[in-house]
Amino acid sequence: MSRRPGGSEGSATNPFSAVVTARDVYDATRETQSDVRHALTRLTVLEREHEEFRSRLDALERWRYALPLTGFSAALAGLGAVLSALLG
């Protein structure tokens, strides 16, 4: 029977008394490294998607700002055509 910290009698009933070995720490470290690698891979994918959506949004905004200018130019051209028809 192996002895655990915290006494031999109390350790059987105490769920918080345990022995942590170097192997336990190593396994936890490897698992954490795997989780970090997975998170970094996902972050890279999300950054690419964000850049793609940002470029689409920029293209839509360019059209949105161009439409009022186009409408104003068309109205001005129509007014010019009406004036030239009436005066000339």
Secondary structure, 3 states (H helix, E strand, C coil): CCCCCCCCCCCCCCCCCCCCCHHHHHHHHHHHHHHHHHHHHHHHHHHHHHHHHHHHHHHHHHHHHHHHHHHHHHHHHHHHHHHHHHHC
